[in-house]
């Protein structure tokens, strides 16, 4: 069994009973196309909540271009819909420890002027 699916990104436009949603596609492949989508079983088991305005990933079959399956809900704090890059750890800046030679130079340079 081959997996002939088309993956698209869309926004939930409307919620219907029985975990069915109307999704407006935002991907360039099918921009502004509207699908009637149901929630994937894995998302039902994990009790993922979907609300209007959520960005989702939709799988649709090439045999029926009006229906699809919601397989992923993007996080709301990620505007682009892709995982955020890992931030590098901040390394604290440590000043060098004063050495005896540098402390002697400071002592000699602070002579009072008359």
GIRATA-V528939 format. One record per backbone hydrogen bond with DSSP energy under -1.0 kcal/mol. NH is the residue of the N-H (numbers start at 1). CO is the residue of the C=O. If there is no record, write none. Layout:
NH;CO / NH;CO
This chain:
4;2 / 5;3 / 6;60 / 8;58 / 10;56 / 11;24 / 12;54 / 13;22 / 14;22 / 16;20 / 21;37 / 22;14 / 23;35 / 24;11 / 25;33 / 26;9 / 27;9 / 32;25 / 33;30 / 35;23 / 36;66 / 37;21 / 38;68 / 39;19 / 40;70 / 44;40 / 45;41 / 46;42 / 47;44 / 48;43 / 53;12 / 54;51 / 56;10 / 57;72 / 58;8 / 59;69 / 60;6 / 68;36 / 69;59 / 70;38 / 71;57 / 72;57 / 74;55 / 103;99 / 104;100 / 105;101 / 106;102 / 107;103 / 108;104 / 109;105
